[in-house]
Amino acid sequence: MALTPQEALVYVMVVSAAADRTLSDGEIERIDGLVARLPVFAGFDRTQLPALAKAALDQTQQADDLNDVLEIIFADFPERLYDTAYALAVELVAVDLDIHQEELRWLEMLSDYLELDKLVIAAIERAARARLKKA
């Protein structure tokens, strides 16, 4: 089953949020909020989110390893959106401001898989830290 770019981005967010083995209400709300407001999701039917989230979690549990999940997510994914996928992953990992080793490993796997430039990775991560800081 090939995913649309928008579905693949939802998968990335769900897998990123669940990388620490939990999917919090805050993470679910963040996914919904990002889908509601980001231009990349224009025209996307948000009523699909629960089913897509379940499918992403099921896929993660059924896969032999996360490389298999990455193959499924990015099978038909446009390269021009690689940085967007990584930015959304970082956003979800950082949402609770308590980043676990599993989440860091997922981000490393994702950036390696997408072959993102180290400066792009650093810029995305720095922007997320700045955006999510508390006063």
N, C-alpha and C positions, 0 to 999 in steps of 0.2 A: 504494500500500500504506500504510494507516494504521498508525501505531505505537501500541502501548499506552503509557500514561504511563511505565511501568517501562522499556520498550524505548527510549523517547525519552530517558530519563535516561541509559541506557547509551550511546546515541549521543552525547549531550552530553559525557559523560566521555571517550569514545574520541576524538572530534574535538578536544576540549580537550587531551588528552594528545599528540595527533599534530600539534597546531598548529605546533610547531617542526620538523616534518618527520621526527620520530623517535618511536617508541613503545617506551620502555624497559621492561625487565623490572620495574623498580620501579613504573612507572606501571600496568602490567598487574596486578601484585600489589595495588596500591592499589585499582584498580577492583574486583577480586574481593573484597577485604576490605570495601569499602564496601557492595557488594551483599549480602555475607553478614551484615552487622550492622545496617544501617539499616532502621528500621521501614517506610520507603516501599517497600522491596523485599520485604516480607513475602509469602510465597507464590510468589515469583519462582523459576523453575527456573534455577539457576546453570549448568546444563549448556548453556544457550543462549548463554552469554557469548562463546565463540569465534566462533560463527556471526554473532552480532550485531556483534561487533567488526569482523569482516571486512566485513560489509555496510555498516557505518558508514564504514570506510576506502574501500571501493569507491565509495560514494555521494559521498564527498568528492572523489575523483579524477575521477569522471565529471561532476560538476557544473560549470557554467560559472563560478560563483562561490559564495562561502560563503553568500550570501543565499538561494540555491536550497537549500542544505543546511538552513539555518534554517527555511525554509518546510516542508520535509519533516519535520523533527524536531517542529515545533510545530503542525502542521496540526490535530491533535485533542488538543492538550495542555491540561490544565486550568490556568487562570490562577492558581489557589491554590497551584500548585507552581512558579511562576516563580522565586521566591527559592530554592527547593530546587535547581532546575536551575543557577542561577548559583553557588550555594554549592558544588555538586559540580564545576562547571567550575573554579572557583578552587582547590579542593582538588587537582585533577589538575595544573593549571598550576604550582602551588607545590610539588608533591611533591618535586621534585629541588632545590628552593631555588636554581635557576638559571633565571630567567625571561627569555625571549627576546622581542624586539620583535614577532614573529609571534603569540606567545601573548597579549601585551598587546593587540594589535589584535583578536584573536579575542574576548577578554573584553569589549572595548569594543563590538564589533559585537553580541555577545550581550546585553549590558546595554541597549544602544540598542533592539535588536529587542524585548526583553521590556518596555521602557519602565519599568525599575526606578527607584525613587527613589534619588537620590544618597546619602542617608543609609543606606539599606538596603545599597547597594553598598559603602560605606565600612565599615559594620559587618561585613559578610560577609568582606571582605578583611582587616580588622583581626583578626577572630577566627581566620582561617586563619594569619596570621602568628604570632599568639600560640600557636596549637596546634602549629605546626611548628617552633618555635624549638628550638635545641639548647642544652644547658647550657654 
